[in-house]
Amino acid sequence: MLESAIYEGLVVHERLRPKHHRLSYRVFSLLLDIDELDTLDRKFRLFAYNRWAPLAFFDRDHGLADGSPLRPWVEARLKEAGLNVSSGAIRLLCYPRVFGYVFNPLSVYFCYDKNDCLQAILYEVCNTYKERHTYVIPVGEGNNKVIRQQVQKSMYVSPFISMETTYHFQILPPDAETSIGIRQDDSDGPLLVASFKGKREQISSETLAKTLIRFPLLTFKIIAGIHWEALRLWLKGIRFVIYKPAAQSVESSIGQSKTPEN
């Protein structure tokens, strides 16, 4: 049975200050076990790996952005964080290319050991300047079902949020459901809350076709939504933050897990 799956659900963003602003829209993500990509390519006509199809996944949309295989890149990031899970599963929650186009503001890698115990989560953040920063965070011992992690922001993302902020992640790893929660704090406290909550569907020819019919313009919806909401924030008078280029177009850093709450 395939570990890869479809998760359809709701994305919500809520800015808390200085002006309240909220948006929500339905999307789908694919959970892709990177060792199953060739199998998915062979099994389903609507999905392809490193070639065109209505739904597709390309290595060059992630990692080093040069088309190299993802497993060695992920394992190198884990090694930098003091982890060795070279024999474990790596499952990536992301948007696929839809009719050739994709933009992933956030892709999440769930990294397991050989006993299928979650050892680390990688948060791959992309901005509209084709820069990418991956936050590598080990999963601390004793973490309960919901995983809480945090890391300092290291790459410019939004023209309305400064660099001096901290990401607080609250994660329900993929199972029958998944949830990705992010709270962004500055020196005055919580500033932005964002989340994705989705329910699992088994990947099949039927579910891929149904998903494609429901979301034929997913990529356009995401990109247009980013610019439309930016315009709305500007019209509300939110202060504009000048773009500061990253030192390199692809970077990574290490964060930390928070102590589990009883």
N, C-alpha and C positions, 0 to 999 in steps of 0.2 A: 504494500500500500504506500502511495506517495505521501511524503511529509509536506510537500508544497501544497498551497491552498490559495483560495481567494477570500479576501476579507472586504466586505462591503459595509460601509457605515457613514458616520457623520464627522466632519471636521468642524470644530468650533474655535474661533479666536475671539478673545475679549480683552480689550484695552481698558484699564481701570482708571487711568489719570494721564494728563490733566483733564482730558475730556473722555467721557465714556464712549466706547465704540465696540460694536459686536457684529460678527458675521458668522454664518454657518452654511455649509453646503455638503451634499452627499457625494461621495467618491468611492472608488474601490482601490485596494492595493493587492499586490500579489506577495505572498510569502513564498520565497524561492529557496529551496535547499540547493546550494550551489553545486552539489554533487549530482543533482537530478536534472540539470539543465539540458544535457544531451538527450536524456530520456524523454523529457517534455517536448523537445524539438522533434524527435522521431514519432512520438505518439499522437500529437495533436496538430492538425493542419492549420489551425488559427494562431498557433504560437510558434515562434522560432527563436533560436539562440545564435546571436552574431550574424544574422541575416534578416532580410525583410519579411515581415508577415503582418497581418492586421494587429496582432499583439506580439511584441518582441522584447527580448532582453539582450543588450550589448554590454560586454565587459568595459568598453571604452566610456560608458556613461557613469562609471563608478571607479573607485580606487585611484590609480595613477592617471586615469583618463587617457591611456595610451593603447588600450586594447589588450593589455597583458592579463593573464588569468588572475582571478580575484583571491583564490585560496592562499597563494604565497604572500600576497600583499597583506591580507588579514592576519596571517600567522606572524608576519614580521611586526605588525602593530601590537599583537598580543605579547610577543617576546619583549618588546620595549617596555611593556607594562609588567614584566616579570611573570608572565603566564606561559604555559606550554600545553596547548590543547590541539596539537597537530593531528591527532587521530579522531577528533570530534566533529560533529556536524556544525556547519555554518549556515544559518538561515537568514535570508535578507528580506525585510519588509519594505517594499518600495512600489512606486508607480512603474508600469512597463511603458515601452514605446507603444503609442496607439496610432496606427497608420503612419508610422515613421517618426513621430515626434514625442518628446518627453521632457519634462522638467521636474526634478525631484528636490523640493526645498529641504526635505529631510528623508534620509534612508537609514534604517535601523538594522544592524547586524546582531543576531543572537548567536553567541558562540558557546558550544557545549563541549564537555569532555567525552571520553569514550563510553562513560556510563550514562550519557545523555543528561548530565547535570549542567545547568547553566553556569558558566564561569565568567563571562564578560559580555558587555553590550557596547557596540560601537555606534556612535551617532554621526553620520556623515551629512554635514550641512553644506548646501550649495547656495550661492547667491546669484544674482542676475548679471554679475560681472565675470562669470565663468571661473570663479574661485571656489575652492572646496576645502573644508576643514573637518577632520574626523576626530571626535572626542572619544577616547578609549577609556572605559571605566570597568574595572573588575567588579564582579558581584561578590560582595562580602559574605563571609560565613555567617550562617544564622539568619540570612534574609528570609522573610516570610513570602507569602504568595505575591504580594505587591512589592516591587523593588523600587527603592528610593535612592537617587544618585544626584550628584551636583558637580558643576564645573564652571570655571570662569569663562566668559565669552572671549573668544580669541580672533574672530573674523567679523568684518562688517557684513551685516545682513540687511537691516531695514534702515531707510533714511529717516526714520522717526524714533529710533532707539539708539542710545549712545553705546559705546564699547564698554563702558564701566558698569557692566551688569553680570549677574550670575544666573546660569540655567539650573533649575531644580527639576529633575525628571521623576515621574511616578509611573511605573511601567507594570502592566499586567502582561506577562509573556504570552505569546500566541498559544492558544488551545482552542476550546470551543468559541471563545471570544478573545479579543485582545484590546488593550487600551494603552495609548501613548499620551501621557500628560506632561506638559511643560509649563512651569511657572518661571517667569523672568523677573528678577528683582534688581533694583538699583539701590542706592544708598538710603532712599526713603521707604524702601519696602517693595511689596509686590506691584509690578507695573503691567504685566501682560500674562494672560493665561491662555494656553492653546491645548487642544486635545484632538485625538482621533480614537473613536470607539467603533469596532467592527466585529461582525459575526462571521464565523468560518463557513465556507462552502468548499466541498471537495472539488478539485480540478477535474473537469471532464470536458468532452467536446460540447456537451449541452450547456454546461455552466459558463464556459468561455464564450460561446455564442450569445447566450443571454446577457452576459456582462457587457459584451461589445455593443449589443443593441441598446442597452440602457445608458452606456457612457461612450458614444462614438466620438465625442469632442472633449474627452477628459483633459488632455493637455492644454487645449485652447481655454477651457474653463479655468484651469489653474493659473495660467499666465495672464489671461484677461482679468481674472479676479484679483491678482496681486496688484496690477496697475490701477484697476478701478477703486480698490480699497485705499490705495496710496493717495489717489486724487481726493477721496472723501476725507481722509485724515488731514490733507493739506488745506482743504476748504474749511475744516473745523479749527484751523489755526495752530495745529501741532507743529512744534519747532522742528525745522529740517536739520538733519545731521549730515555734514559733508562726508562724502565717500573717502575712506582711507584705504588704499590698496594694501593687500596682504604682501608680505615679503616674498612668498612663493605662491603659485596658483594652487598647489596641492600641499597641505600641511596636516599635522596631527598633534594632539596633546593628550595628556592623561588626567582623568578626573578621579573622583572618589565616590564610594558607596557611603550612604548615611547609615547610622545605627538603626536597626529595625525597631519599629514601634510595637510595643506589646498591646 
